[in-house]
Amino acid sequence: MKRLLRMNDYKIMPLSIISSLNHQQIDQLVTLYSNEFWCDTRTYSDVSLMLENTDIVIGVKNGADELVGFVRVLTDYVFKATIYDLIVHPDWRGTGIGTMLMDSVIKHQALKNVDHFDLNCLPEMYLFYQRWGFTTELGGLGFMRRFHHKD
Ligand SMILES: CC(C)(COP(=O)(O)OP(=O)(O)OC[C@H]1O[C@@H](n2cnc3c(N)ncnc32)[C@H](O)[C@@H]1OP(=O)(O)O)[C@@H](O)C(=O)NCCC(=O)NCCS
C-alpha cells in the first residue's frame, strides 16, 4: 500500500473532516478497502455508486488531501442510522482518527433525532465500540443476512 504522510507530519499537515470524496480520494478508499478481508473486492465504479447513494459520508484527509480515514452511514434520520466501513489507513492507526470518525457520526447534527445507531462487527471490536455505548445485549436480537447471488 502506498505510504502516506505520517503522523510525525501531523502539526504541519493538519487533519480535516470532509463530507464527500474527490476522484483521488475514492481511489484511496478503494485501496483502503483492498486491505480488509470484508471489503477487498470492491471496485472503483461500485464504490463511486455506493458513495452517491450513501446518506452520510465522513472522511478524514491529511494536509496533502489524502484520505486517511473513512466511515459512512445509511439512515432514515428518524428511527435508524447504521454505521458502515469504519476504516483508517494502516500508517495512521492509533492516532485517534477512528475515534474522530465515530465522534463525528454520533454527534452529527443530522442524526441528533435518531432512536438507534446500529453496526455490525467482529467480537474483537466490541471493546472499541463500547466507548460510544454500543452493546450486544439486545434481548436475543441477532443479525441475519441473505446472500444475493447476482447474475
Ligand atoms: C478499528 C480502527 C478503525 C481504529 O481506528 P484508529 O484510528 O486506530 O483508532 P484510535 O486511534 O481512535 O483508537 C482509539 C482507541 O481504541 C483502541 N482500539 C483501536 N482498535 C481497537 C480494537 N480493534 N479493539 C479494541 N480497541 C481498539 C485503541 O487502542 C485506542 O485506545 P486508547 O485511546 O486507549 O489509546 C482501525 O484499527 C482500522 O481501520 N482497522 C481496520 C478496519 C476495521 O476493522 N474496521 C472496523 C470494522 S467493524
Ligand as a Chemical Component Dictionary entry (heavy atoms), coordinates in Angstrom:
data_LIG
# 
_chem_comp.id                   LIG 
_chem_comp.type                 NON-POLYMER 
_chem_comp.pdbx_formal_charge   0 
_chem_comp.three_letter_code    LIG 
# 
loop_
_chem_comp_atom.comp_id 
_chem_comp_atom.atom_id 
_chem_comp_atom.alt_atom_id 
_chem_comp_atom.type_symbol 
_chem_comp_atom.charge 
_chem_comp_atom.model_Cartn_x 
_chem_comp_atom.model_Cartn_y 
_chem_comp_atom.model_Cartn_z 
_chem_comp_atom.pdbx_ordinal 
LIG C1  C1  C 0 -10.611 -0.072 14.094 1  
LIG C2  C2  C 0 -9.924  1.171  13.566 2  
LIG C3  C3  C 0 -10.897 1.949  12.687 3  
LIG C4  C4  C 0 -9.496  2.033  14.742 4  
LIG O1  O1  O 0 -9.001  3.243  14.249 5  
LIG P1  P1  P 0 -7.797  4.031  14.993 6  
LIG O2  O2  O 0 -7.675  5.343  14.318 7  
LIG O3  O3  O 0 -6.595  3.173  15.048 8  
LIG O4  O4  O 0 -8.414  4.195  16.442 9  
LIG P2  P2  P 0 -7.993  5.265  17.535 10 
LIG O5  O5  O 0 -6.581  5.706  17.303 11 
LIG O6  O6  O 0 -9.019  6.326  17.585 12 
LIG O7  O7  O 0 -8.056  4.341  18.826 13 
LIG C5  C5  C 0 -8.861  4.679  19.895 14 
LIG C6  C6  C 0 -8.686  3.661  20.954 15 
LIG O8  O8  O 0 -9.300  2.435  20.552 16 
LIG C7  C7  C 0 -8.399  1.372  20.716 17 
LIG N1  N1  N 0 -8.608  0.412  19.657 18 
LIG C8  C8  C 0 -8.269  0.525  18.361 19 
LIG N2  N2  N 0 -8.631  -0.593 17.694 20 
LIG C9  C9  C 0 -9.215  -1.401 18.616 21 
LIG C10 C10 C 0 -9.786  -2.681 18.555 22 
LIG N3  N3  N 0 -9.808  -3.385 17.423 23 
LIG N4  N4  N 0 -10.297 -3.197 19.684 24 
LIG C11 C11 C 0 -10.261 -2.519 20.863 25 
LIG N5  N5  N 0 -9.724  -1.293 20.975 26 
LIG C12 C12 C 0 -9.210  -0.756 19.853 27 
LIG C13 C13 C 0 -7.029  1.995  20.614 28 
LIG O9  O9  O 0 -6.091  1.181  21.294 29 
LIG C14 C14 C 0 -7.234  3.325  21.302 30 
LIG O10 O10 O 0 -7.150  3.164  22.700 31 
LIG P3  P3  P 0 -6.543  4.326  23.639 32 
LIG O11 O11 O 0 -7.452  5.523  23.453 33 
LIG O12 O12 O 0 -6.636  3.732  24.994 34 
LIG O13 O13 O 0 -5.171  4.556  23.142 35 
LIG C15 C15 C 0 -8.651  0.816  12.733 36 
LIG O14 O14 O 0 -7.835  -0.047 13.505 37 
LIG C16 C16 C 0 -8.946  0.128  11.404 38 
LIG O15 O15 O 0 -9.083  0.785  10.379 39 
LIG N6  N6  N 0 -9.000  -1.218 11.397 40 
LIG C17 C17 C 0 -9.234  -1.980 10.166 41 
LIG C18 C18 C 0 -10.644 -1.830 9.668  42 
LIG C19 C19 C 0 -11.651 -2.347 10.667 43 
LIG O16 O16 O 0 -11.503 -3.441 11.199 44 
LIG N7  N7  N 0 -12.690 -1.534 10.921 45 
LIG C20 C20 C 0 -13.753 -1.880 11.833 46 
LIG C21 C21 C 0 -14.868 -2.521 11.094 47 
LIG S1  S1  S 0 -16.177 -3.015 12.221 48 
# 
loop_
_chem_comp_bond.comp_id 
_chem_comp_bond.atom_id_1 
_chem_comp_bond.atom_id_2 
_chem_comp_bond.value_order 
_chem_comp_bond.pdbx_ordinal 
LIG C1  C2  SING 1  
LIG C2  C3  SING 2  
LIG C2  C4  SING 3  
LIG C2  C15 SING 4  
LIG C4  O1  SING 5  
LIG O1  P1  SING 6  
LIG P1  O2  DOUB 7  
LIG P1  O3  SING 8  
LIG P1  O4  SING 9  
LIG O4  P2  SING 10 
LIG P2  O5  DOUB 11 
LIG P2  O6  SING 12 
LIG P2  O7  SING 13 
LIG O7  C5  SING 14 
LIG C5  C6  SING 15 
LIG C6  O8  SING 16 
LIG C6  C14 SING 17 
LIG O8  C7  SING 18 
LIG C7  N1  SING 19 
LIG C7  C13 SING 20 
LIG N1  C8  SING 21 
LIG N1  C12 SING 22 
LIG C8  N2  DOUB 23 
LIG N2  C9  SING 24 
LIG C9  C10 SING 25 
LIG C9  C12 DOUB 26 
LIG C10 N3  SING 27 
LIG C10 N4  DOUB 28 
LIG N4  C11 SING 29 
LIG C11 N5  DOUB 30 
LIG N5  C12 SING 31 
LIG C13 O9  SING 32 
LIG C13 C14 SING 33 
LIG C14 O10 SING 34 
LIG O10 P3  SING 35 
LIG P3  O11 DOUB 36 
LIG P3  O12 SING 37 
LIG P3  O13 SING 38 
LIG C15 O14 SING 39 
LIG C15 C16 SING 40 
LIG C16 O15 DOUB 41 
LIG C16 N6  SING 42 
LIG N6  C17 SING 43 
LIG C17 C18 SING 44 
LIG C18 C19 SING 45 
LIG C19 O16 DOUB 46 
LIG C19 N7  SING 47 
LIG N7  C20 SING 48 
LIG C20 C21 SING 49 
LIG C21 S1  SING 50 
# 
